[in-house]
Amino acid sequence: MDTSTNIQKLAQVLIRYSLNIQPGDVLRIGCTPVAMPLVYEAYREAIRAGAHVITRIAEPSLEEFLLREGSDEQLQWKTPLVQTEIETIGKWLDIMCNTNTRQFTSIDPARISMRHSVLLPEQNLFNQLSATGKIKSCLTLYPTEAYAQEAGMSFREYSEFVYQSMLLHEPDPAACWQKMHESQQQIVDYLGTRKHIRIVAPGTDLEYECGGRRWINYAGKSNFPDGEVSTSPIENSVKGYVQFSYPSIHNGTVVDGVALTFEAGKVIKASASQNQAFLEGMLEMDEGARRVGEVAFGTNYGIQRATGHALFDEKMAGTMHLALGWAYRETGGTNESTLHWDLVCDLKQGEVYADGELCYKHGQFLI
């Protein structure tokens, strides 16, 4: 399947399946200029579906100028337009399309934290409206050379990987995602009856309480590609230690060899083999940054290797991930932060116990 066909098919699935655009919906599409081929197709498909469409095309270099040269006053200024958009736009499509994944690596993490902290009220508002169903959003990725380099692939190979992980090679991708939803629902139903989870793997012995929290079945509606089951742990219950298996690129900085120790729900010890100072800076972003907002298991068997990008790595079957920072309100989580940083742990040599019962071994659920 050629590139243009893949992009057309992706736009159709995003608009018709993921976002379920209906006549009269207001859709906001956000990206950078490199993803314009997908924007054209998504815009056209949304218009055909009867939507009103707003585009927000951002240039990352402008944000870089602000972070490097702006005064504290400028870093702490925010446009009131963002809050207005959150309050009035019901459907959001955000397209990740970095052409330089290391663009912000040399910027002082404290300046990044200062900038992000200003956006916390809007982030909380967005989360609240999403939890109540007033906002429906989907996050996807448009292949670039930068992402291919991070994944250790040629651009052609990476593009094929991306589109296959999205099931675009299937005659009816939406039907395949619906089938995945049905398969994952039995996992969600099982975990939803359990109160305590313990994860044991090389370098990891982590446990948390989740009684009363809602497990979410993610199958192409919120992320694309997708494939995970997720909840928010009870905020003060996380304890133990975890060694993350794969590098993470966050805010343009590669952090590798991350190991965290938790006590009463809070990170009390943190180390990284690469960019320790950045890790520490993110943990100091705000009070909620040291707590876990999300815990999840990857279920997408079509993603067989790590690429350095959380959108794919966290979905890999045989892994679990947790996110430091803000919690999804629809799960019942209450942690607030401007940070939401997904870190992935391989469980192919691991075990998971739910209320003391072995329910997962060597990368697969046993239920």
Helices and strands as residue ranges (DSSP letters): H 3-12, I 13-18, E 26-31, G 33-35, H 36-48, E 52-57, H 60-69, H 72-75, H 81-88, E 91-96, H 109-118, H 120-131, E 136-141, H 145-151, H 155-165, H 173-191, E 196-201, E 204-209, E 216-218, E 223-224, E 228-231, E 239-243, E 248-250, E 253-255, E 259-263, E 266-271, H 276-283, G 287-290, E 292-298, H 310-313, E 319-325, G 329-331, E 340-346, E 351-354, E 357-361, E 364-365
